[in-house]
Amino acid sequence: MSQAEVTPREAAHRAAVAATADHIRSVVAVLRELDFGDTPPAFAYRAAATKETHDAAQ
């Protein structure tokens, strides 16, 4: 499909997709800059059930 065949609706959709992709790229760039140091990966943590969380679940 050439640029001349793009309808206004398709153009708006492409613009929205491009804006979303740009936002995702900017978020990923910020996340890459974060220094987590000695923080272990999330799978190393185990959720501990406390009395409050257990009582709240009932």
Order of alpha helices (4+ residues) and beta strands (2+ residues): alpha-alpha
